[in-house]
Amino acid sequence: MTLVDSHTHFELLHDEGHADHTPDVIERAQQEGIGYFLNVCVKLSRFQHVLRPAEIYPFVFASVGLHPNDDSEEASTETLIEHGSHPRVVAIGETGLDYFRSAGDLDWQRDRFRRHIAAGKALQNR
């Protein structure tokens, strides 16, 4: 049986100055039976760091998206589609609606979720 880690954040190693530890982390996970990884994007400004391990390792894939609680940046549907068209990107997200951690007028969150859904629909048959 092959296990899949469907929610990794290898870019955090880069952000914390430990990018050189990524191969060690991946190797240890593989020794424990993890065969595939989905490196999840939460900020488009960090997308290249999310994508990099997927370009290096054939068993690592990437997603593209914006975290539902972070309104510090936005992306158009077209931008999500553009990044999502990369052959190593297999998912749209991190995305969704999160009313637990966010309060107030959340129209921005709903609009963002709609853009993520539209991008996913546009990419589903590629």
Accessible surface in RSA format (square Angstrom, percent):
REM  Atomic radii and reference values for relative SASA: ProtOr
REM  Chains: A
REM  Algorithm: Lee & Richards
REM  Probe-radius: 1.40
REM  Slices: 20
REM RES _ NUM      All-atoms   Total-Side   Main-Chain    Non-polar    All polar
REM                ABS   REL    ABS   REL    ABS   REL    ABS   REL    ABS   REL
RES MET A   1   214.18 110.9 126.54  83.7  87.64 208.7 105.44  89.6 108.75 144.1
RES THR A   2    82.36  58.6  58.12  58.9  24.24  57.8  23.99  32.2  58.38  88.2
RES LEU A   3    75.47  42.0  74.10  53.0   1.37   3.4  75.47  53.0   0.00   0.0
RES VAL A   4    89.53  58.9  62.24  56.3  27.30  65.8  62.24  54.1  27.30  74.0
RES ASP A   5    51.07  35.8  45.41  45.2   5.66  13.4   9.55  22.5  41.52  41.4
RES SER A   6    72.90  61.6  64.43  86.0   8.47  19.5  29.98  63.8  42.92  60.1
RES HIS A   7    94.64  51.7  77.88  54.1  16.76  42.9  51.15  52.7  43.49  50.6
RES THR A   8    12.53   8.9   7.68   7.8   4.86  11.6  12.53  16.8   0.00   0.0
RES HIS A   9    51.28  28.0  36.97  25.7  14.31  36.6  28.20  29.1  23.08  26.9
RES PHE A  10    13.82   6.9  10.61   6.6   3.21   8.3  11.48   7.0   2.34   6.7
RES GLU A  11     1.82   1.0   0.31   0.2   1.51   3.6   1.52   2.9   0.30   0.2
RES LEU A  12    73.59  41.0  73.44  52.5   0.15   0.4  73.59  51.7   0.00   0.0
RES LEU A  13    37.47  20.9  37.15  26.6   0.31   0.8  37.27  26.2   0.20   0.5
RES HIS A  14    79.56  43.5  71.59  49.8   7.97  20.4  46.78  48.2  32.78  38.1
RES ASP A  15    67.05  47.0  30.11  30.0  36.94  87.3  26.36  62.0  40.69  40.6
RES GLU A  16   116.22  66.7  90.78  68.7  25.45  60.6  40.10  77.6  76.12  62.2
RES GLY A  17    62.41  77.0   0.00   N/A  62.41  77.0  36.11  99.1  26.30  58.9
RES HIS A  18    78.48  42.9  78.48  54.5   0.00   0.0  51.02  52.6  27.46  31.9
RES ALA A  19    44.11  40.6  35.16  54.3   8.94  20.3  35.47  50.0   8.63  22.9
RES ASP A  20   111.14  77.9  85.93  85.5  25.21  59.6  49.95 117.5  61.19  61.0
RES HIS A  21    82.08  44.9  82.08  57.1   0.00   0.0  53.54  55.2  28.54  33.2
RES THR A  22    15.21  10.8  15.21  15.4   0.00   0.0   9.97  13.4   5.24   7.9
RES PRO A  23    65.04  47.4  60.95  55.6   4.09  14.9  61.74  51.0   3.29  20.5
RES ASP A  24    71.80  50.3  69.94  69.6   1.87   4.4  15.62  36.8  56.18  56.0
RES VAL A  25    43.48  28.6  42.22  38.2   1.26   3.0  42.22  36.7   1.26   3.4
RES ILE A  26     2.87   1.6   2.85   2.1   0.01   0.0   2.87   2.1   0.00   0.0
RES GLU A  27    94.58  54.3  94.00  71.1   0.58   1.4  28.32  54.8  66.26  54.1
RES ARG A  28   143.99  60.5 142.97  72.9   1.02   2.4  63.12  86.3  80.87  49.0
RES ALA A  29    23.86  21.9  17.07  26.3   6.79  15.4  23.15  32.6   0.70   1.9
RES GLN A  30    71.41  39.9  55.90  40.9  15.51  36.9  16.28  34.6  55.13  41.8
RES GLN A  31   128.93  72.1  89.94  65.7  38.99  92.8  42.34  90.1  86.59  65.7
RES GLU A  32   142.28  81.7 117.53  88.9  24.75  58.9  43.91  84.9  98.37  80.3
RES GLY A  33    35.59  43.9   0.00   N/A  35.59  43.9  31.49  86.4   4.09   9.2
RES ILE A  34    34.71  19.7  32.70  24.4   2.00   4.8  32.80  23.6   1.91   5.2
RES GLY A  35    20.11  24.8   0.00   N/A  20.11  24.8  16.05  44.1   4.05   9.1
RES TYR A  36   101.60  47.4 101.60  57.8   0.00   0.0  53.28  40.0  48.32  59.6
RES PHE A  37     5.19   2.6   3.30   2.0   1.89   4.9   4.20   2.5   0.99   2.8
RES LEU A  38    33.55  18.7  33.55  24.0   0.00   0.0  33.55  23.6   0.00   0.0
RES ASN A  39     0.00   0.0   0.00   0.0   0.00   0.0   0.00   0.0   0.00   0.0
RES VAL A  40     7.43   4.9   7.43   6.7   0.00   0.0   7.43   6.5   0.00   0.0
RES CYS A  41     0.00   0.0   0.00   0.0   0.00   0.0   0.00   0.0   0.00   0.0
RES VAL A  42    23.50  15.5  22.13  20.0   1.37   3.3  22.13  19.2   1.37   3.7
RES LYS A  43    51.02  24.9  50.85  31.2   0.17   0.4  35.61  32.0  15.42  16.4
RES LEU A  44    24.70  13.8  13.83   9.9  10.87  27.3  14.11   9.9  10.59  28.5
RES SER A  45    87.45  73.9  47.91  63.9  39.54  91.1  51.42 109.5  36.03  50.5
RES ARG A  46    50.07  21.0  49.98  25.5   0.09   0.2  20.45  27.9  29.62  18.0
RES PHE A  47     5.06   2.5   4.97   3.1   0.09   0.2   4.97   3.0   0.09   0.3
RES GLN A  48   113.28  63.3 108.15  79.0   5.13  12.2  60.83 129.5  52.45  39.8
RES HIS A  49    61.77  33.8  57.04  39.6   4.73  12.1  27.43  28.3  34.33  40.0
RES VAL A  50     0.47   0.3   0.47   0.4   0.00   0.0   0.47   0.4   0.00   0.0
RES LEU A  51     5.25   2.9   5.25   3.8   0.00   0.0   5.25   3.7   0.00   0.0
RES ARG A  52   143.65  60.3 143.56  73.2   0.08   0.2  40.62  55.5 103.03  62.4
RES PRO A  53    10.73   7.8   9.96   9.1   0.77   2.8  10.73   8.9   0.00   0.0
RES ALA A  54     1.86   1.7   0.00   0.0   1.86   4.2   0.00   0.0   1.86   4.9
RES GLU A  55    94.00  54.0  59.19  44.8  34.81  82.9  23.01  44.5  70.99  58.0
RES ILE A  56    93.28  53.1  66.25  49.4  27.03  65.1  71.51  51.5  21.77  59.1
RES TYR A  57    41.43  19.3  41.03  23.3   0.40   1.0  32.84  24.7   8.60  10.6
RES PRO A  58   101.28  73.8  87.30  79.6  13.98  50.8  92.42  76.3   8.86  55.1
RES PHE A  59    40.46  20.2  39.97  24.8   0.49   1.3  40.46  24.5   0.00   0.0
RES VAL A  60     0.00   0.0   0.00   0.0   0.00   0.0   0.00   0.0   0.00   0.0
RES PHE A  61    51.55  25.8  51.55  31.9   0.00   0.0  51.55  31.3   0.00   0.0
RES ALA A  62     0.00   0.0   0.00   0.0   0.00   0.0   0.00   0.0   0.00   0.0
RES SER A  63     1.88   1.6   1.88   2.5   0.00   0.0   1.88   4.0   0.00   0.0
RES VAL A  64     0.00   0.0   0.00   0.0   0.00   0.0   0.00   0.0   0.00   0.0
RES GLY A  65     0.00   0.0   0.00   N/A   0.00   0.0   0.00   0.0   0.00   0.0
RES LEU A  66     2.89   1.6   2.88   2.1   0.01   0.0   2.88   2.0   0.01   0.0
RES HIS A  67    49.37  27.0  49.15  34.2   0.22   0.6  26.40  27.2  22.97  26.7
RES PRO A  68     9.84   7.2   9.31   8.5   0.53   1.9   9.84   8.1   0.00   0.0
RES ASN A  69    41.25  28.4  19.08  18.4  22.17  53.4  19.18  46.2  22.07  21.3
RES ASP A  70    40.33  28.3  34.56  34.4   5.77  13.7  22.29  52.5  18.04  18.0
RES ASP A  71    96.70  67.7  75.73  75.4  20.97  49.6   9.31  21.9  87.39  87.2
RES SER A  72    80.22  67.8  40.13  53.6  40.09  92.3  49.75 106.0  30.47  42.7
RES GLU A  73    41.67  23.9  32.62  24.7   9.05  21.5  30.79  59.6  10.88   8.9
RES GLU A  74    87.81  50.4  61.09  46.2  26.72  63.6  57.67 111.5  30.14  24.6
RES ALA A  75     8.81   8.1   0.00   0.0   8.81  20.0   7.41  10.4   1.40   3.7
RES SER A  76    48.75  41.2  38.72  51.7  10.02  23.1  37.62  80.1  11.13  15.6
RES THR A  77    26.80  19.1  25.63  26.0   1.17   2.8  17.19  23.1   9.62  14.5
RES GLU A  78   122.88  70.5 117.65  89.0   5.23  12.4  65.09 125.9  57.79  47.2
RES THR A  79    44.63  31.7  43.68  44.3   0.95   2.3  19.10  25.7  25.53  38.6
RES LEU A  80     0.40   0.2   0.40   0.3   0.00   0.0   0.40   0.3   0.00   0.0
RES ILE A  81    49.21  28.0  49.21  36.7   0.00   0.0  49.21  35.4   0.00   0.0
RES GLU A  82   122.65  70.4 107.11  81.0  15.54  37.0  41.62  80.5  81.03  66.2
RES HIS A  83    42.93  23.5  40.44  28.1   2.49   6.4  24.96  25.7  17.96  20.9
RES GLY A  84     0.10   0.1   0.00   N/A   0.10   0.1   0.03   0.1   0.07   0.2
RES SER A  85    56.51  47.7  41.12  54.9  15.38  35.4  29.74  63.3  26.77  37.5
RES HIS A  86    48.92  26.7  42.28  29.4   6.64  17.0  37.79  38.9  11.13  13.0
RES PRO A  87   106.31  77.5  85.60  78.0  20.70  75.3  89.57  74.0  16.73 104.0
RES ARG A  88    52.21  21.9  52.21  26.6   0.00   0.0  23.25  31.8  28.95  17.5
RES VAL A  89     1.62   1.1   1.25   1.1   0.37   0.9   1.25   1.1   0.37   1.0
RES VAL A  90    86.00  56.6  52.53  47.6  33.47  80.7  58.06  50.4  27.95  75.8
RES ALA A  91    34.67  31.9  24.28  37.5  10.39  23.6  33.42  47.1   1.26   3.3
RES ILE A  92    40.10  22.8  17.12  12.8  22.97  55.4  17.12  12.3  22.97  62.3
RES GLY A  93     6.88   8.5   0.00   N/A   6.88   8.5   6.88  18.9   0.00   0.0
RES GLU A  94    36.25  20.8  30.56  23.1   5.69  13.6  15.57  30.1  20.68  16.9
RES THR A  95    43.91  31.2  20.46  20.7  23.45  55.9  20.01  26.9  23.90  36.1
RES GLY A  96    15.89  19.6   0.00   N/A  15.89  19.6  13.40  36.8   2.49   5.6
RES LEU A  97    78.80  43.9  46.62  33.4  32.18  80.9  46.62  32.7  32.18  86.6
RES ASP A  98    21.32  14.9  18.28  18.2   3.04   7.2   9.31  21.9  12.01  12.0
RES TYR A  99   112.63  52.6  90.90  51.7  21.72  56.5  85.31  64.1  27.32  33.7
RES PHE A 100   182.56  91.3 149.96  92.9  32.60  84.8 156.83  95.1  25.73  73.6
RES ARG A 101   174.95  73.5 136.20  69.4  38.76  92.3  47.48  64.9 127.48  77.3
RES SER A 102    18.44  15.6   7.07   9.4  11.37  26.2  10.08  21.5   8.36  11.7
RES ALA A 103    95.51  87.8  65.21 100.6  30.30  68.9  70.45  99.2  25.06  66.4
RES GLY A 104    68.33  84.3   0.00   N/A  68.33  84.3  42.34 116.2  25.98  58.2
RES ASP A 105   109.11  76.4  82.18  81.8  26.93  63.7  47.36 111.5  61.75  61.6
RES LEU A 106    13.71   7.6  12.68   9.1   1.03   2.6  12.68   8.9   1.03   2.8
RES ASP A 107    75.29  52.7  74.67  74.3   0.62   1.5  23.27  54.8  52.02  51.9
RES TRP A 108    66.89  26.8  58.63  28.4   8.26  19.4  55.40  29.5  11.49  18.6
RES GLN A 109     0.46   0.3   0.15   0.1   0.32   0.8   0.15   0.3   0.32   0.2
RES ARG A 110    76.84  32.3  75.46  38.5   1.38   3.3  29.33  40.1  47.50  28.8
RES ASP A 111    64.22  45.0  62.26  62.0   1.96   4.6  12.80  30.1  51.42  51.3
RES ARG A 112     3.47   1.5   3.47   1.8   0.00   0.0   3.47   4.7   0.00   0.0
RES PHE A 113    57.84  28.9  57.32  35.5   0.52   1.4  57.59  34.9   0.25   0.7
RES ARG A 114   141.40  59.4 136.20  69.4   5.20  12.4  64.61  88.3  76.79  46.5
RES ARG A 115    60.72  25.5  59.48  30.3   1.24   3.0  31.49  43.0  29.23  17.7
RES HIS A 116     2.90   1.6   1.43   1.0   1.48   3.8   1.65   1.7   1.25   1.5
RES ILE A 117    76.66  43.6  69.74  52.0   6.92  16.7  75.92  54.7   0.74   2.0
RES ALA A 118    44.27  40.7  36.11  55.7   8.16  18.6  40.34  56.8   3.93  10.4
RES ALA A 119     0.00   0.0   0.00   0.0   0.00   0.0   0.00   0.0   0.00   0.0
RES GLY A 120    23.22  28.6   0.00   N/A  23.22  28.6  19.08  52.4   4.14   9.3
RES LYS A 121   138.39  67.5 127.65  78.3  10.74  25.6  73.89  66.5  64.50  68.7
RES ALA A 122    63.87  58.7  23.90  36.9  39.97  90.9  36.28  51.1  27.59  73.1
RES LEU A 123    18.50  10.3  14.21  10.2   4.29  10.8  14.32  10.1   4.19  11.3
RES GLN A 124   128.96  72.1  90.78  66.3  38.18  90.9  31.07  66.1  97.89  74.2
RES ASN A 125   135.48  93.4 101.52  98.1  33.95  81.8  38.87  93.6  96.60  93.4
RES ARG A 126   144.45  60.7  74.83  38.1  69.62 165.8  75.59 103.3  68.86  41.7
END  Absolute sums over single chains surface
CHAIN  1 A     7201.7       5689.2       1512.5       4048.1       3153.6
END  Absolute sums over all chains
TOTAL          7201.7       5689.2       1512.5       4048.1       3153.6
